[in-house]
């Protein structure tokens, strides 16, 4: 029969596998708990595989957490840098570049202080899943997404008034390994489909959702499926239909 200590040793890596931090106090407590161990970084490397940092957490705190959790393969970093600590985004880039990431979700300001370009982010050439929360990404200047040809899954915000269809088409043309492009928009489905028809964009890989990125990490439902998986299902269905349904389909998770 397992003793309490043995059970704790076995359960802890499971409990720490997905870590979601939304408050500065909670993040500080997490760091403190890690550093109560003899080898905090070794434990964090082996245990923490998915990490979401969000809310009022200071970027200096987020950086400290990433320096401990060096085995993360799925990261959501949705913090905004402190105005008085300008080097932090660049330090964040350096730290994120050391991680064995496959999936990255971010607010651009968390890693870029000025002139964002994903060509300067080494990890961006390795990840297969990229989600960018900022609504302006498809508006004006391209920021290098179209050069990330290894991407298989991409999620961006779509604004029917401001998004540039040429930018979107360029991403579709250049990202040859892309399987799913999820576009987030609060508009209704008819308006979304009209926008694509007006701009003559037809691509089976495009799906649409009006759900927040927050939902994948913090949904209260145990049955909530990952948006990436739901997007794959929609694309697979459209391929089976062989073009019979050209309208952009809404993800139902």
Backbone as numpy.savetxt, mean C-alpha at the origin, in Angstrom:
# Nx Ny Nz CAx CAy CAz Cx Cy Cz
1.64 -31.47 28.60 0.80 -30.27 28.60 1.68 -29.02 28.60
1.33 -28.07 27.70 2.12 -26.85 27.58 2.02 -25.99 28.82
3.13 -25.50 29.28 3.11 -24.52 30.36 2.71 -23.17 29.78
2.34 -22.24 30.67 1.94 -20.90 30.22 3.08 -20.23 29.46
4.32 -20.40 29.94 5.47 -19.77 29.29 5.70 -20.34 27.90
5.58 -21.67 27.76 5.77 -22.31 26.46 4.70 -21.86 25.47
3.46 -21.77 25.95 2.36 -21.33 25.08 2.58 -19.90 24.61
3.06 -19.04 25.51 3.32 -17.64 25.15 4.40 -17.54 24.08
5.46 -18.36 24.24 6.56 -18.35 23.28 6.07 -18.75 21.89
5.14 -19.71 21.85 4.64 -20.17 20.56 3.62 -19.21 19.95
2.82 -18.57 20.78 1.76 -17.70 20.29 2.25 -16.31 19.89
3.28 -15.81 20.57 3.71 -14.43 20.33 4.05 -14.14 18.87
4.81 -14.98 18.18 5.09 -14.69 16.77 3.82 -14.59 15.92
2.80 -15.36 16.27 1.53 -15.31 15.54 0.82 -13.99 15.82
0.82 -13.56 17.09 0.15 -12.33 17.48 0.83 -11.10 16.87
2.13 -11.19 16.67 2.89 -10.05 16.14 3.00 -10.07 14.62
2.46 -11.06 13.96 2.65 -11.19 12.51 2.11 -9.97 11.75
0.91 -9.50 12.15 0.31 -8.30 11.55 0.18 -7.25 12.65
0.88 -6.14 12.50 0.89 -5.07 13.51 0.26 -3.82 12.90
-0.75 -3.27 13.60 -1.44 -2.06 13.14 -1.36 -1.02 14.25
-0.69 0.08 13.96 -0.47 1.12 14.95 -1.11 2.42 14.47
-1.95 3.03 15.32 -2.69 4.22 14.90 -2.50 5.42 15.81
-1.82 5.26 16.94 -1.64 6.36 17.88 -0.19 6.39 18.37
0.30 7.59 18.65 1.68 7.74 19.11 1.92 6.95 20.39
0.99 7.02 21.36 1.15 6.28 22.61 1.21 4.78 22.38
0.36 4.30 21.47 0.34 2.88 21.15 1.66 2.46 20.50
2.19 3.30 19.62 3.45 3.00 18.95 4.61 2.96 19.94
4.62 3.91 20.88 5.67 3.93 21.90 5.59 2.69 22.78
4.37 2.26 23.10 4.19 1.05 23.91 4.69 -0.18 23.15
4.44 -0.22 21.85 4.91 -1.33 21.02 6.44 -1.41 21.05
7.10 -0.25 20.89 8.57 -0.22 20.94 9.07 -0.70 22.30
8.41 -0.22 23.36 8.81 -0.62 24.72 8.68 -2.12 24.92
7.59 -2.70 24.43 7.38 -4.15 24.56 8.46 -4.93 23.82
8.82 -4.46 22.62 9.88 -5.13 21.87 11.20 -5.11 22.64
11.50 -3.96 23.25 12.81 -3.79 23.87 12.88 -4.37 25.29
11.82 -4.98 25.74 11.88 -5.74 26.99 12.55 -7.09 26.77
12.71 -7.48 25.51 13.29 -8.77 25.19 14.81 -8.68 25.12
15.46 -9.84 25.22 16.91 -9.88 25.13 17.38 -9.51 23.73
16.64 -9.96 22.71 17.02 -9.68 21.32 15.80 -9.11 20.59
15.46 -7.85 20.83 14.24 -7.27 20.26 14.23 -7.27 18.73
15.35 -6.95 18.11 15.37 -6.88 16.66 15.28 -8.26 16.02
15.89 -9.24 16.66 15.80 -10.61 16.13 14.36 -11.11 16.19
13.69 -10.84 17.32 12.30 -11.24 17.44 11.43 -10.51 16.42
11.59 -9.18 16.31 10.77 -8.40 15.38 11.01 -8.82 13.94
12.27 -9.11 13.60 12.58 -9.55 12.24 11.83 -10.84 11.89
11.81 -11.77 12.82 11.18 -13.06 12.56 9.66 -13.01 12.65
9.12 -12.15 13.51 7.69 -12.17 13.80 6.87 -11.20 12.96
7.31 -9.95 12.86 6.48 -8.91 12.23 6.68 -8.95 10.71
5.61 -9.34 9.99 5.67 -9.45 8.54 4.80 -8.42 7.82
3.75 -7.96 8.48 2.87 -6.93 7.91 2.72 -5.81 8.93
2.95 -4.58 8.48 2.98 -3.45 9.41 2.25 -2.25 8.80
1.31 -1.69 9.58 0.60 -0.48 9.16 0.84 0.61 10.20
1.37 1.75 9.77 1.64 2.88 10.65 0.80 4.05 10.16
-0.06 4.56 11.06 -1.13 5.45 10.62 -1.47 6.40 11.77
-2.30 7.39 11.50 -2.81 8.25 12.57 -1.82 9.32 12.97
-1.75 9.60 14.29 -0.93 10.72 14.77 0.49 10.29 15.16
0.93 9.17 14.65 2.27 8.67 14.99 3.33 9.58 14.36
4.29 10.01 15.18 5.36 10.86 14.71 6.26 10.09 13.74
6.77 10.79 12.73 7.62 10.11 11.75 8.92 9.60 12.36
9.40 10.27 13.39 10.60 9.77 14.09 10.30 8.45 14.78
9.09 8.33 15.32 8.67 7.07 15.95 8.52 5.98 14.90
7.90 6.33 13.77 7.73 5.37 12.67 9.08 4.86 12.19
10.04 5.74 12.10 11.38 5.36 11.67 12.02 4.40 12.66
11.84 4.65 13.95 12.39 3.76 14.97 11.78 2.37 14.88
10.47 2.30 14.61 9.80 1.01 14.47 10.34 0.25 13.27
10.53 0.94 12.15 11.06 0.29 10.95 12.50 -0.19 11.15
13.25 0.50 11.99 14.62 0.07 12.29 14.64 -1.21 13.12
13.55 -1.47 13.85 13.43 -2.72 14.61 12.84 -3.83 13.75
11.81 -3.50 12.99 11.04 -4.52 12.25 11.61 -4.67 10.83
12.75 -5.30 10.73 13.47 -5.36 9.46 13.08 -6.55 8.58
12.09 -7.33 9.02 11.66 -8.46 8.21 10.30 -8.25 7.57
9.80 -7.01 7.57 8.47 -6.70 7.04 8.43 -6.90 5.53
7.41 -7.61 5.06 7.22 -7.81 3.62 6.03 -7.03 3.08
5.13 -6.58 3.97 3.98 -5.77 3.58 3.91 -4.56 4.50
4.02 -3.36 3.91 4.10 -2.13 4.71 3.10 -1.09 4.22
2.34 -0.52 5.16 1.51 0.65 4.89 2.04 1.78 5.76
2.55 2.82 5.14 3.12 3.94 5.88 2.34 5.20 5.48
1.45 5.61 6.38 0.51 6.70 6.08 0.71 7.87 7.05
1.94 8.21 7.31 2.25 9.31 8.23 2.64 10.55 7.44
2.56 11.69 8.10 3.02 12.95 7.52 4.22 13.44 8.32
5.27 13.92 7.66 6.48 14.33 8.37 6.25 15.58 9.20
7.02 15.70 10.28 7.00 16.93 11.08 7.66 18.05 10.28
7.06 19.23 10.30 7.60 20.36 9.53 9.02 20.71 9.94
9.33 20.49 11.23 10.64 20.91 11.72 11.72 19.85 11.52
11.35 18.70 10.99 12.34 17.62 10.80 12.38 17.24 9.33
12.97 18.10 8.51 12.92 17.91 7.06 13.67 16.69 6.53
14.76 16.21 7.15 15.45 15.05 6.58 14.70 13.73 6.76
13.64 13.71 7.55 12.99 12.46 7.89 12.51 11.67 6.66
11.84 12.29 5.67 11.42 11.48 4.52 12.58 10.76 3.83
13.72 11.42 3.71 14.88 10.78 3.09 15.41 9.64 3.97
15.41 9.83 5.27 15.80 8.75 6.19 14.82 7.59 6.09
13.54 7.91 5.91 12.52 6.88 5.75 12.79 6.07 4.48
13.14 6.77 3.41 13.49 6.08 2.16 14.62 5.09 2.39
15.68 5.57 3.06 16.84 4.72 3.31 16.47 3.46 4.07
15.62 3.63 5.09 15.23 2.49 5.90 14.32 1.53 5.13
13.35 2.07 4.42 12.43 1.23 3.65 13.18 0.45 2.57
14.21 1.05 2.00 15.00 0.38 0.97 15.71 -0.87 1.49
15.89 -0.97 2.81 16.57 -2.15 3.38 15.60 -3.31 3.65
14.30 -3.06 3.55 13.32 -4.09 3.91 13.08 -5.07 2.76
12.72 -6.31 3.08 12.41 -7.30 2.04 10.95 -7.17 1.56
10.57 -5.96 1.20 9.16 -5.68 0.88 8.73 -6.33 -0.43
7.44 -6.76 -0.43 6.78 -7.15 -1.66 5.56 -6.24 -1.90
5.01 -5.70 -0.80 3.83 -4.84 -0.91 4.09 -3.54 -0.15
3.74 -2.42 -0.79 3.95 -1.11 -0.17 2.73 -0.23 -0.43
2.20 0.34 0.64 1.12 1.33 0.56 1.63 2.58 1.27
1.52 3.75 0.61 2.11 4.93 1.23 1.40 6.22 0.85
1.57 7.20 1.75 1.33 8.59 1.43 2.66 9.14 0.96
2.67 9.82 -0.17 3.93 10.25 -0.79 4.79 11.07 0.17
4.16 11.96 0.96 4.92 12.83 1.86 5.65 12.07 2.95
5.28 10.82 3.20 5.98 10.05 4.23 7.39 9.67 3.79
7.66 9.70 2.48 8.99 9.31 1.99 9.64 10.31 1.06
8.90 11.31 0.62 9.47 12.30 -0.28 9.16 13.70 0.26
10.20 14.53 0.39 9.99 15.89 0.88 9.66 16.83 -0.28
10.37 16.69 -1.40 10.11 17.51 -2.59 10.31 16.66 -3.83
9.70 17.07 -4.93 9.88 16.44 -6.24 9.88 14.91 -6.16
8.77 14.29 -5.78 8.74 12.83 -5.64 8.99 12.12 -6.97
9.80 11.08 -6.89 10.04 10.24 -8.06 10.33 8.82 -7.58
9.55 7.89 -8.04 9.74 6.51 -7.60 11.00 5.88 -8.20
11.61 6.54 -9.16 12.86 6.02 -9.71 14.00 6.16 -8.71
13.83 7.01 -7.69 14.87 7.17 -6.66 14.65 6.24 -5.46
13.55 5.51 -5.46 13.25 4.61 -4.35 13.60 3.19 -4.78
14.72 2.68 -4.25 15.24 1.38 -4.69 14.22 0.26 -4.54
13.50 0.27 -3.43 12.55 -0.81 -3.16 11.42 -0.82 -4.18
11.17 0.31 -4.82 10.10 0.40 -5.81 10.37 -0.47 -7.03
11.64 -0.85 -7.23 11.98 -1.71 -8.37 11.84 -3.19 -8.03
11.48 -3.48 -6.77 11.41 -4.86 -6.31 9.97 -5.26 -5.95
9.22 -4.33 -5.37 7.87 -4.65 -4.92 6.97 -5.04 -6.11
6.00 -5.88 -5.81 5.03 -6.29 -6.84 3.69 -5.58 -6.66
3.39 -5.12 -5.42 2.13 -4.46 -5.11 2.42 -3.04 -4.59
1.87 -2.04 -5.27 2.07 -0.66 -4.86 0.73 0.07 -4.79
0.51 0.72 -3.66 -0.69 1.54 -3.48 -0.25 2.93 -3.04
-0.75 3.97 -3.74 -0.45 5.35 -3.39 -1.75 6.04 -3.03
-1.81 6.59 -1.82 -3.06 7.17 -1.33 -3.34 8.55 -1.91
-2.31 9.31 -2.23 -2.48 10.71 -2.63 -3.33 10.84 -3.89
-4.33 11.73 -3.81 -5.25 11.89 -4.91 -4.69 12.58 -6.12
-3.56 13.28 -5.99 -3.02 14.10 -7.08 -2.08 13.35 -8.01
-1.80 12.10 -7.73 -0.76 11.37 -8.46 -1.02 11.32 -9.97
-2.27 11.27 -10.39 -2.60 11.20 -11.82 -2.96 12.57 -12.40
-2.69 13.64 -11.65 -3.13 14.96 -12.11 -2.19 15.60 -13.13
-0.94 15.80 -12.74 -0.05 16.62 -13.58 1.22 15.88 -13.96
2.29 16.10 -13.22 3.60 15.55 -13.58 3.69 14.07 -13.23
4.21 13.27 -14.14 4.44 11.86 -13.87 5.53 11.71 -12.81
5.39 10.72 -11.92 6.37 10.55 -10.84 7.11 9.21 -10.94
7.13 8.64 -12.13 7.96 7.45 -12.36 7.25 6.12 -12.19
5.96 6.11 -11.95 5.25 4.83 -11.77 5.34 3.97 -13.03
5.27 4.63 -14.18 5.29 3.90 -15.45 6.60 3.15 -15.68
7.64 3.49 -14.91 8.94 2.83 -15.06 9.09 1.60 -14.16
8.08 1.36 -13.32 8.13 0.22 -12.40 7.52 -1.00 -13.11
8.27 -1.52 -14.05 7.73 -2.55 -14.95 7.54 -3.91 -14.28
8.08 -4.07 -13.06 7.91 -5.35 -12.36 6.58 -5.42 -11.60
5.88 -4.30 -11.49 4.62 -4.28 -10.74 3.59 -5.23 -11.35
2.94 -5.99 -10.47 1.81 -6.81 -10.91 0.48 -6.25 -10.42
0.51 -5.45 -9.34 -0.70 -4.88 -8.75 -0.44 -3.41 -8.40
-1.36 -2.55 -8.81 -1.21 -1.12 -8.57 -2.55 -0.53 -8.19
-2.54 0.35 -7.19 -3.77 1.03 -6.76 -3.52 2.53 -6.66
-4.37 3.32 -7.36 -4.24 4.77 -7.40 -5.61 5.42 -7.22
-5.59 6.69 -6.84 -6.84 7.45 -6.73 -7.18 8.06 -8.08
-8.46 8.03 -8.42 -8.95 8.60 -9.67 -9.89 9.76 -9.36
-9.57 10.92 -9.94 -10.45 12.09 -9.82 -10.98 12.40 -11.22
-12.28 12.31 -11.40 -12.86 12.43 -12.73 -12.70 13.82 -13.32
-12.45 14.81 -12.48 -12.27 16.18 -12.98 -10.79 16.51 -13.22
-9.88 15.91 -12.45 -8.49 16.34 -12.49 -7.50 15.30 -13.01
-7.84 14.03 -12.94 -6.89 13.00 -13.38 -6.64 13.10 -14.88
-5.41 12.86 -15.26 -4.99 12.96 -16.66 -5.06 11.58 -17.32
-5.93 11.40 -18.31 -6.06 10.08 -18.95 -4.78 9.63 -19.62
-3.98 10.58 -20.13 -2.71 10.22 -20.77 -1.74 9.58 -19.79
-1.73 10.07 -18.54 -0.88 9.47 -17.52 -1.30 8.03 -17.24
-2.60 7.84 -17.13 -3.12 6.50 -16.85 -2.79 5.55 -18.00
-2.98 6.00 -19.22 -2.70 5.15 -20.38 -1.22 4.81 -20.47
-0.36 5.76 -20.11 1.07 5.50 -20.15 1.46 4.40 -19.16
0.86 4.43 -17.98 1.13 3.37 -16.99 0.68 2.02 -17.53
-0.49 1.97 -18.12 -1.01 0.73 -18.68 -0.13 0.21 -19.81
0.40 1.10 -20.61 1.24 0.70 -21.74 2.61 0.21 -21.32
3.18 0.83 -20.30 4.56 0.53 -19.93 4.71 -0.55 -18.87
3.74 -0.69 -17.98 3.82 -1.70 -16.91 3.35 -3.04 -17.47
4.26 -3.71 -18.16 3.89 -4.90 -18.93 3.48 -6.09 -18.08
3.93 -6.14 -16.82 3.59 -7.26 -15.94 2.35 -6.99 -15.09
1.73 -5.83 -15.28 0.59 -5.45 -14.46 -0.61 -6.37 -14.70
-1.12 -6.96 -13.62 -2.28 -7.83 -13.70 -3.56 -7.12 -13.29
-3.44 -6.22 -12.30 -4.61 -5.53 -11.76 -4.26 -4.07 -11.51
-5.10 -3.16 -12.01 -5.00 -1.75 -11.67 -6.29 -1.34 -10.97
-6.19 -1.09 -9.67 -7.36 -0.70 -8.88 -7.39 0.82 -8.79
-8.50 1.41 -9.22 -8.68 2.85 -9.14 -9.73 3.17 -8.10
-9.36 4.03 -7.16 -10.27 4.39 -6.07 -10.94 5.72 -6.40
-12.25 5.73 -6.34 -12.99 6.96 -6.62 -14.32 6.91 -5.88
-14.73 8.03 -5.26 -16.03 8.07 -4.57 -17.20 8.29 -5.53
-16.91 8.48 -6.83 -17.98 8.73 -7.81 -18.80 7.47 -8.04
-19.98 7.64 -8.63 -20.81 6.46 -8.91 -20.31 5.74 -10.17
-20.73 4.51 -10.31 -20.19 3.65 -11.37 -20.48 4.18 -12.77
-21.66 4.76 -12.99 -21.99 5.30 -14.31 -21.03 6.42 -14.71
-20.73 7.31 -13.75 -19.82 8.42 -14.04 -18.40 7.91 -14.32
-17.98 6.89 -13.57 -16.65 6.31 -13.78 -16.56 5.71 -15.19
-17.57 4.94 -15.57 -17.56 4.31 -16.89 -17.63 5.34 -18.01
-18.39 6.41 -17.78 -18.48 7.48 -18.79 -17.11 8.12 -19.00
-16.38 8.35 -17.92 -15.04 8.95 -18.01 -14.13 8.08 -18.87
-14.15 6.78 -18.68 -13.30 5.90 -19.46 -13.72 5.84 -20.93
-15.01 5.88 -21.18 -15.49 5.86 -22.57 -15.13 7.15 -23.30
-15.30 8.28 -22.62 -14.96 9.58 -23.22 -13.49 9.63 -23.61
-12.64 9.06 -22.76 -11.20 9.11 -23.01 -10.68 7.87 -23.75
-11.60 7.02 -24.17 -11.27 5.85 -24.99 -10.21 4.97 -24.34
-10.40 4.69 -23.05 -9.51 3.79 -22.32 -10.27 2.49 -22.04
-9.78 1.43 -22.64 -10.40 0.11 -22.47 -9.31 -0.89 -22.12
-9.34 -1.38 -20.92 -8.31 -2.33 -20.47 -8.92 -3.25 -19.44
-8.84 -4.55 -19.68 -9.48 -5.54 -18.82 -8.88 -5.55 -17.42
-7.68 -4.99 -17.26 -7.00 -5.01 -15.95 -7.53 -3.95 -14.98
-8.32 -3.01 -15.46 -8.79 -1.92 -14.62 -10.04 -2.34 -13.84
-10.02 -2.12 -12.54 -11.21 -2.30 -11.70 -11.35 -1.06 -10.82
-12.52 -0.89 -10.27 -12.83 0.33 -9.53 -13.39 -0.02 -8.16
-13.03 0.80 -7.16 -13.60 0.64 -5.82 -13.84 2.01 -5.21
-14.87 2.09 -4.38 -15.11 3.32 -3.63 -14.78 3.12 -2.16
-14.14 1.99 -1.83 -13.74 1.72 -0.45 -12.40 2.37 -0.13
-12.23 2.76 1.12 -10.98 3.35 1.58 -9.90 2.27 1.70
-8.64 2.68 1.48 -7.51 1.77 1.69 -7.45 1.28 3.13
-7.97 2.10 4.03 -8.01 1.79 5.46 -8.71 0.46 5.72
-9.67 0.14 4.88 -10.55 -1.01 5.13 -9.81 -2.34 5.13
-8.80 -2.48 4.27 -8.06 -3.74 4.21 -7.36 -4.06 5.52
-6.93 -3.02 6.22 -6.19 -3.22 7.46 -7.09 -3.23 8.70
-8.18 -2.46 8.65 -8.94 -2.23 9.88 -10.41 -2.64 9.80
-10.77 -3.42 8.80 -12.16 -3.87 8.70 -12.54 -4.68 9.93
-13.72 -4.40 10.54 -14.14 -5.18 11.71 -14.60 -6.59 11.35
-14.81 -6.83 10.05 -15.31 -8.13 9.61 -14.16 -9.10 9.39
-14.26 -10.26 10.00 -13.25 -11.29 9.80 -13.32 -11.86 8.38
-14.48 -11.69 7.73 -14.68 -12.25 6.40 -14.26 -11.29 5.29
-13.80 -10.08 5.67 -13.41 -9.11 4.65 -12.19 -9.61 3.90
-12.33 -9.69 2.57 -11.22 -10.16 1.73 -10.32 -9.00 1.34
-9.07 -9.33 1.08 -8.11 -8.33 0.64 -8.54 -7.76 -0.71
-8.43 -6.43 -0.87 -8.86 -5.78 -2.10 -8.08 -6.30 -3.31
-6.81 -6.62 -3.12 -6.03 -7.15 -4.23 -6.66 -8.44 -4.76
-7.02 -9.34 -3.84 -7.61 -10.62 -4.24 -8.95 -10.41 -4.95
-9.74 -9.47 -4.43 -11.04 -9.18 -5.06 -10.84 -8.62 -6.46
-9.83 -7.75 -6.61 -9.52 -7.20 -7.92 -9.12 -8.29 -8.90
-8.31 -9.25 -8.45 -7.91 -10.36 -9.30 -9.12 -11.15 -9.78
-10.08 -11.36 -8.87 -11.29 -12.10 -9.23 -12.07 -11.40 -10.33
-12.18 -10.07 -10.23 -12.92 -9.30 -11.23 -12.22 -9.38 -12.59
-10.89 -9.22 -12.59 -10.14 -9.29 -13.85 -10.27 -10.68 -14.47
-10.18 -11.72 -13.65 -10.31 -13.10 -14.15 -11.68 -13.30 -14.77
-12.72 -12.77 -14.12 -14.09 -12.89 -14.64 -14.22 -12.17 -15.99
-13.65 -10.97 -16.09 -13.73 -10.21 -17.34 -13.00 -10.94 -18.46
-11.89 -11.58 -18.13 -11.16 -12.34 -19.16 -11.98 -13.53 -19.63
-12.68 -14.18 -18.69 -13.53 -15.31 -19.09 -14.66 -14.86 -20.00
-15.15 -13.63 -19.76 -16.23 -13.09 -20.58 -15.74 -12.64 -21.97
-14.43 -12.61 -22.16 -13.79 -12.28 -23.45 -14.34 -10.99 -24.06
-14.40 -9.95 -23.19 -14.78 -8.64 -23.70 -16.26 -8.37 -23.76
-17.08 -9.33 -23.30 -18.53 -9.13 -23.35 -18.97 -7.99 -22.44
-18.21 -7.77 -21.36 -18.52 -6.68 -20.42 -17.34 -5.71 -20.42
-17.48 -4.62 -21.14 -16.39 -3.65 -21.24 -16.42 -2.59 -20.17
-17.54 -2.44 -19.48 -17.63 -1.43 -18.42 -16.66 -1.77 -17.29
-16.15 -0.73 -16.65 -15.28 -0.92 -15.49 -16.11 -1.51 -14.36
-15.65 -2.60 -13.79 -16.42 -3.30 -12.76 -16.02 -2.85 -11.35
-17.01 -2.79 -10.49 -16.80 -2.42 -9.09 -16.39 -3.64 -8.29
-15.39 -3.46 -7.42 -14.94 -4.56 -6.57 -15.95 -4.78 -5.46
-16.36 -6.02 -5.28 -17.24 -6.40 -4.17 -16.51 -7.37 -3.28
-16.03 -6.89 -2.13 -15.30 -7.76 -1.20 -16.18 -8.17 -0.03
